[in-house]
Amino acid sequence: MLQEIEENEFQSFAESHPLFTFHQTKEWASLKQKNGWEHHYVFYQKGKKKAAALLLMKPLFLGKVMCYSPRGFLLDYEDQKFLASFTDALKKYLKEKKAIFVKIDPPLLLQERDIDGHLVENGKNHKKVVSVLKSLGYIHYGFSKGIEKELQPRWVFALSLDKKSEEQIYENFDTRTKRSIKKCEREGIFVREMKEGELPLFKAIMEHTANRRGFLDRPFQYYQNMVSELKKHCSILLCFLDVEKAFSLLEEREKEQKIKQKNYQDQKESKKKEALLKESEKQLNQIQEKKEFLLHLQKERGNQIILGGSMFLQYGKEKTYLFGGSYQEFMQYPSQYYIQWKSIQMAKKQGCKLYNFYGIDGNFESPSEMHGIYEFKRGFDGEVREYIGEFDLPISKTFYRFYRFAFPIYKKMKKILIKKKN
């Protein structure tokens, strides 16, 4: 029999389970409650085998509710008999709660893949779990490729930090990523955690990014709830250009270049000398142009100019990058590369074993518009992770059929209303 348990009991079980993610925490439940989701912690035991789940419930119509277990139940999906027994107990429990269905999206690898998205020969897979769930009445949403079709991404990119030094991690970055990080270091850019009262700065970044890339930004209250409810687990990193520091670094480079130029002038006449002097003059002209640009920027915007920002969650030994953005006019400064590097360094110092870059597009053979997100994350090294996807377990088949028909219409109408408001 399925029974409800206290928050601390569930948390104790969840944090020691191999399938635990930040989606199965009291903080996440509290956050979802702000969005109208009631939460219940349930526990099931048969002999020595145990299972637990966070169940989020939201009212629908006629007293009915929908149910979602974020990232699925905490149990052994490979144990078919126990899974079947748990499912039967769950159905009875949810029928009493007047649930139409329960949705799950377990973090189980469908099949193991490498950094390029290629299948790993004889790699881990959970294809059998998909078949078992279907046989137990769960309806599979299929093996989607897109990045924004599920409640939680089916495709993610992750970097193992375990047993690697900071230097080894950096050395495995691709050339473009290293070049971008070095560019930030030599151009007076720095990253720091968001201070109290600075959330509007991050909201403005995300709003600008949403408009630039053509998607709807979340309301300010969403970000406010994330920060307040997830507390110490949630962090926002902001990236700035320090104009005075950038100017000082340029002056140092200018001095070095003038010394080189003088050394070239002292050499004997040759084609090589002529080429070196020409290149040196070009470098000095570029430095002068950058100095003039910085002086103008400082006059217009002040000494510290915000370039971009990103939000992260950290639970246990895993740190997850959720989302971030940058200002179009300052794209010459690769702020997101620098933010990620600083975040990885922080994660390593805090004892994290996994850095989860989170959602990517799974279309590797015929890249979509979202493929650039994968390319960006791939530059930091890691591996592609393909999960088994979303499943619905209908509790009331009649109401479930009506829901599946009506919900897409509701979503379209909601998007239209949101666009009109904006």
Helices and strands as residue ranges (DSSP letters): E 3-4, H 7-15, G 22-24, H 26-34, E 38-46, E 49-59, E 65-69, H 80-96, E 99-104, E 109-112, H 127-135, E 139-140, E 155-160, H 166-171, H 175-186, E 189-193, H 199-213, H 220-230, G 231-233, E 234-242, H 243-265, H 271-301, E 304-315, E 318-326, G 328-330, H 335-349, E 354-359, H 371-378, E 383-387, E 391-394, H 397-421
